[in-house]
Amino acid sequence: MIYTMTLNPALDYVMHPLTLDMGYTNRSSSEELYCGGNGINISTLLNELDVVNVAMGIVAGFTGEYLINELQEAGIASNFVKLDRGYTRINVKLNGIVMTMVNGMGPKISQKKVDELLDRMDVLQSGDTLVLTGSIPNSLPEDMYNQIMARLAGRGIQFVVDAPGQLLMESIKAHPFLIKPNNHEVGRIFKADPMPETPEDCLPYAQKLQEGGARNVIVSCGGNGSLLLDEYGTEHMVPTARVRLVNATGAGDSMVAGFLAKVTRGLDYENALIYASACGTATAASKGIAKRSTIDRVVTALYKKMGREMPASIADDIKNEKARAEAQALAAEGNDEEKQSPEGA
Ligand SMILES: O=P(O)(O)OC[C@@]1(O)O[C@H](CO)[C@@H](O)[C@@H]1O
């Protein structure tokens, strides 16, 4: 079973302003509300791929209630500690010519609630995967992920960590099965100058992260593709299918979900990376986390672009002929100019 942990979930309020002038009232042309936070995005995409999983974490207030109800309606099992005060944050995503995000700090969490969460984690068993991802509210210690991994150590549980900066560096000491920073995060961690932009640029940094303890390292590089340095030391580099960018929020989370969905079902690392890349791109081309039909289209387009044969296990899973035809149409859009997001996927 895959468990995702979101210590600081959010409602993502995506607004589409036509212009953005600081110091003035700006008007949005449309807006949407999604359940967010990295782990919740991963659970949402896993669910879309029919991978049964449990979303865990901490919620508060009316926004937290909304989030749990929405997960329930989507058929995603959840196990959240509820705080008595405060509210789950609302992260504002201003999706204009470039994406600008303002993420909330999150509610204050007492030690009692942390202990309650740790106790709930005792349901995890040997063979389970725990995905620790996203920022940690200020009131929790920087080494929170390490505390969780230490508590579960020796029980045959595999860890996946996708976290910013120091949090990630601390976590690799626990030898996680997978980490997935993007190229900008890797550049900031190692104070790289110039910033690594391509999978090739990121390879030396992925090697350092592996030397630090991570088993498999994926580095996503937005429109430039992605890199996997696997636990056997083999490097895999995959391009990105070209699509029109709609909303980059959750694209990196979708990669993690796509990769896990496939490796837990026995697919080899190289093809799992291709599938992961397609899932990230599909979300970038969607409003909210990608739906299955978009993933099917993008994965077909990516295999075509790479001139690669699609493994039977993926091909058998592409739901219908219509998706195949649409995939061809999407591949033909490859000449469209891609809008750039401020961070890699
Ligand atoms: O503030 P954090 O925890 O670093 O990031 C939170 C967040 O920006 O990440 C997700 C996309 O990956 C969004 O759903 C969410 O709003």
The ligand as an SDF file (V2000), in Angstrom:
LIG
                    3D

 16 16  0  0  0  0  0  0  0  0999 V2000
    4.2410   25.2470    0.3920 O   0  0  0  0  0  0  0  0  0  0  0  0
    4.6840   23.8970   -0.0960 P   0  0  0  0  0  0  0  0  0  0  0  0
    4.2260   22.7860    0.8120 O   0  0  0  0  0  0  0  0  0  0  0  0
    6.1340   23.8400   -0.4110 O   0  0  0  0  0  0  0  0  0  0  0  0
    3.9820   23.6480   -1.5120 O   0  0  0  0  0  0  0  0  0  0  0  0
    2.5880   23.5520   -1.5680 C   0  0  0  0  0  0  0  0  0  0  0  0
    2.1200   23.5730   -3.0040 C   0  0  0  0  0  0  0  0  0  0  0  0
    2.5310   24.7410   -3.7020 O   0  0  0  0  0  0  0  0  0  0  0  0
    2.6780   22.4720   -3.6810 O   0  0  0  0  0  0  0  0  0  0  0  0
    1.7020   21.8150   -4.4370 C   0  0  0  0  0  0  0  0  0  0  0  0
    2.2120   21.5990   -5.8300 C   0  0  0  0  0  0  0  0  0  0  0  0
    3.3340   20.7770   -5.8030 O   0  0  0  0  0  0  0  0  0  0  0  0
    0.4600   22.6770   -4.4000 C   0  0  0  0  0  0  0  0  0  0  0  0
   -0.6970   21.8860   -4.4540 O   0  0  0  0  0  0  0  0  0  0  0  0
    0.6130   23.4070   -3.0970 C   0  0  0  0  0  0  0  0  0  0  0  0
   -0.0780   24.6240   -3.0390 O   0  0  0  0  0  0  0  0  0  0  0  0
  1  2  2  0
  2  3  1  0
  2  4  1  0
  2  5  1  0
  5  6  1  0
  6  7  1  0
  7  8  1  0
  7  9  1  0
  7 15  1  0
  9 10  1  0
 10 11  1  0
 10 13  1  0
 11 12  1  0
 13 14  1  0
 13 15  1  0
 15 16  1  0
M  END
$$$$
